[in-house]
Structures are given as C-alpha cells and as structure tokens.
C-alpha cells in the first residue's frame, strides 16, 4: 500500500477556493483593476471534462473526491487539470496524487494486464519525481517513489519470467508440431518403402515364377528331345534288325537254291561231284596248314633255363 504520513494526508487535502476582494474607490480604477486581475488570473483557470472553466483548487478538490471513490483514472485527470496552478505547493501535491492514482489504477488491474501495470508504475515514478523536485522536503513522495520502484522491478521480473515461460511453451509447441510433421513424414516414408518392398517382392516372386516356368519348359523340351532321340534310335535299330533279317533270309535262300540245283555231269563248263569233292578236300588241307602256322606265330618263345 502507499504510505501516507499521518500529519499530512495528501488525499484528504482540500484547498478552499480563494476569492479576491477588491475595494473600488471610483468606477474607472475599479474597471482597470478588474481588467488587470482578469488577464493575470486567466492562466490559473482550467476546464473540467464538461468544458466548464474551473480554478485549479476546485479541480484538485474534485480529484480528491474521485480518488476516495476509487475512480483512479478520473481522479488522475482532475489532478492533471489542476497543474495549471501558479502555486508550487499545489502543483507538488497534484503531481503527488497523480502518482498515487496511477499506482492505485495499476494495482486494481486483473491478471494478464501486467504490461499496462508496468506502464502505469513508470508514469507514477515520473510524477513522484516531479513532486520531489517541487518539494524536496516531502518524505512521503520519496518513500512512495522507492516503494513503487521496488514494485516495478518485481513486476518486471515476473513479467519477464512469464514471457520466457510463454516462449518456452511456444517453442515446445513448435517442436511438437515439427516432431509431429517429422513423424508423419517418417510414416509416409515407411509406407512408401513398404509399398516399394512389397512391389519388389511381388516382382521377385513373378520373376521366380517365370524362371520356374521357363525351367519346367526347358526340362519338358529336354525330355521330349530325349524321347524323340530314343524313338529315332529305336527306329534305326529296328531298321537294322529288319535289314539283317532280310540279309540272312536271302543267304539261306541262295544256299537252298545252290543245294537244290546241281550241275549235271557232262554239261558244258560244269563240274562232276567227284571233282568238286577233290577241290573241297584240297581246300580243307590248305586251311588246316594255315591255322597251324598262325598258331605257331602267336605262341611266345620259351626262354632257355640256365
């Protein structure tokens, strides 16, 4: 709370409206005096919110009433209008109570209005400082100045901490969003890779199936080729067998014909049975000699045993 000296309560100070009495001796001096007073006093008057011209003391007293009603913004405006006074004491008190009104307005603000409160605290310090310049012996202004200065530092520290927390939350939110996006991208990549792997697997299976079909076809062709070769070989063997059978039959027929047809004796260019037998015996002896000779040539020589 704002400290107020018990001997000098600034918010309860009410300046009576001053009235000047002028004794006129004659009409002309009175008129001249009123004219001079009007022009000299004109700067000390001001207008309220309704535009009515009022004296600084009256405006100050209105500010005191508004302050007591806790209408601090309006009270500060009334005290500010009273600053047109030419009296340093009234000006110092007006600055002092403007500062009080600013501080009270800041304290009445709810949560989330820290920025506005800081601005009002700074404005209050400026008015306290101006009040001390006008009245250097004013201990209340000095005390309140130091008090509000501490309040300002504390509030600024809280505001800075709050901003840092908000910034951290914002960064965490952004990191979370980025992480979510990265996870989504990773899932999409994994899905694409899975689809690609599935496609490759299907292609490999298709190629494997084609290779198996090709191999089966080659094996079948090879078996068919072997079957054809066996059939061809079988046909050749049968043909050879048939040819051999035909040759044997032809030879037998010729032998039978030779035995059946014998040349008759006395036929021209023919041979008798006796002559044929003699030739056969001679041919047999010659063959026997030849066989003995061949046998001797094929037998190994016996080495002499010493």
GIZI-V289918 format. One record per residue. N is the residue number from 1. SS is DSSP state (hx for helix, st for strand, lp for the rest). Layout:
n={N:N}
ss={SS:SS}
//
This chain:
n={1:2:3:4:5:6:7:8:9:10:11:12:13:14:15:16:17:18:19:20:21:22:23:24:25:26:27:28:29:30:31:32:33:34:35:36:37:38:39:40:41:42:43:44:45:46:47:48:49:50:51:52:53:54:55:56:57:58:59:60:61:62:63:64:65:66:67:68:69:70:71:72:73:74:75:76:77:78:79:80:81:82:83:84:85:86:87:88:89:90:91:92:93:94:95:96:97:98:99:100:101:102:103:104:105:106:107:108:109:110:111:112:113:114:115:116:117:118:119:120:121:122:123:124:125:126:127:128:129:130:131:132:133:134:135:136:137:138:139:140:141:142:143:144:145:146:147:148:149:150:151:152:153:154:155:156:157:158:159:160:161:162:163:164:165:166:167:168:169:170:171:172:173:174:175:176:177:178:179:180:181:182:183:184:185:186:187:188:189:190:191:192:193:194:195:196:197:198:199:200:201:202:203:204:205:206:207:208:209:210:211:212:213:214:215:216:217:218:219:220:221:222:223:224:225:226:227:228:229:230:231:232:233:234:235:236:237:238:239:240:241:242:243:244:245:246:247:248:249:250:251:252:253:254:255:256:257:258:259:260:261:262:263:264:265:266:267:268:269:270:271:272:273:274:275:276:277:278:279:280:281:282:283:284:285:286:287:288:289:290:291:292:293:294:295:296:297:298:299:300:301:302:303:304:305:306}
ss={lp:lp:lp:lp:st:lp:lp:st:lp:hx:hx:hx:lp:lp:lp:lp:lp:lp:lp:lp:lp:lp:lp:lp:lp:lp:hx:hx:hx:hx:hx:hx:hx:hx:hx:hx:hx:hx:hx:hx:hx:hx:hx:hx:st:st:st:lp:lp:lp:lp:lp:st:st:st:hx:hx:hx:hx:hx:hx:hx:hx:hx:hx:hx:hx:hx:lp:lp:lp:hx:hx:hx:hx:hx:hx:hx:hx:hx:hx:hx:hx:hx:lp:lp:lp:hx:hx:hx:hx:hx:hx:hx:hx:hx:hx:hx:hx:hx:hx:hx:hx:hx:hx:hx:hx:lp:lp:lp:lp:lp:lp:hx:hx:hx:hx:hx:hx:hx:hx:hx:hx:hx:hx:hx:hx:hx:hx:hx:hx:hx:hx:hx:lp:lp:lp:lp:hx:hx:hx:hx:hx:hx:hx:hx:hx:hx:hx:hx:hx:hx:hx:hx:hx:hx:hx:hx:hx:hx:hx:hx:hx:hx:hx:hx:hx:hx:hx:hx:hx:hx:hx:hx:hx:hx:hx:hx:hx:hx:hx:hx:hx:hx:hx:hx:hx:hx:hx:hx:hx:hx:hx:hx:hx:hx:hx:hx:hx:hx:hx:hx:hx:hx:hx:hx:hx:hx:hx:hx:hx:hx:hx:hx:hx:hx:hx:hx:hx:hx:hx:hx:hx:hx:hx:hx:hx:hx:hx:hx:hx:hx:hx:hx:hx:hx:hx:hx:hx:hx:hx:hx:hx:hx:hx:hx:hx:hx:hx:hx:hx:hx:hx:hx:hx:hx:hx:hx:hx:hx:lp:lp:lp:lp:lp:lp:lp:lp:lp:lp:lp:lp:hx:hx:hx:hx:hx:hx:hx:hx:hx:hx:hx:hx:hx:hx:hx:hx:hx:hx:hx:hx:hx:hx:hx:hx:hx:hx:lp:lp:lp:lp:lp:lp:lp:lp}
//
